[in-house]
Amino acid sequence: MNTWYKTFIYALTAALLISCRGETKSVAADGDRSVQYFPNMYESAGYETYQEGTVFENNMEAQKPVEGTVSRGWMPYDYENSNEGYASAKANLQNPLPYTEENLENGSVMYGIYCAICHGKKGDGKGHLVETEKILGVPSYADRPITQGSIYHVMYYGINSMGSYASQTSEEERWQIAHHVDALRRDLQGVERQAFVKSGEVAEPIAQPQDTTMVSSDKDAEMEEAPMQPQEIEEQETETQTDGQ
Ligand code: HEC
């Protein structure tokens, strides 16, 4: 009786296993299951980014941004990479950052990282790569008629054997470096450096065009007439901070 019972159990188990094998013919060649439980877990209703599609003309789901789109936090640079662009940047482009100790300090750090290896700590064109004759033709800043605009321009596009620094540095960092390079040029030429602007004194960092025609004595006189109260400055600052930056 016992042996019959055992044999029966073995036979039943074997029969069950075989029955689970299913119809091999209906299994697709690439190994997909023939039956899908919860099919929308395999085939999602959403479109894949690079999937083929019939909605757009190029039959692809991914589309390019609309022409003229500017990504957040990035400002287009209006000057072309040409001699005219260089000349125009040199003449017109102004440093939008105030000449504060903080900006100069950060510019000096960035300069040490990216530029000093060729231009030298002092900007005299005697960096490590020049001393070891790995690169030639690095000028002293004293020997080039550079402006803040032209300094920014060559950092953006590079010039001859000097490469572009647009991908390593942010716009703000480039302007901070420009302040530092301009300060180095003044030191080399024996020209006095700009006077620092204290962070609290600048409500609007972009240079005000109406100030440019004033001679300095007029400006001093006017400033004496109407000294700004700290409270007023604070109010101005909060007005200008609209974009949360
Ligand atoms: C690999 C070496 C090298 C590095 C690094 C380098 N430069 Fe230069 N730079 C040059 C050479 C070479 C020239 C001269 C190019 C020419 O006019 O032929 C030059 C020229 C310049 C000029 C003068 C351009 C003009 O208008 O005449 C400025 C300003 C300048 N570099 C700034 C910088 C700043 C700022 C950095 C760092 C962000 C930097 N450079 C990094 C090699 C370098």
Residues whose N, C-alpha, C, O or C-beta is under 5 A from the ligand:
A	BS01	HEC	Y114 C115 C118 L136 G137 V138 P139 R144 I146 S150 I151 V154 M155 I159 N160 S161 M162 Y165
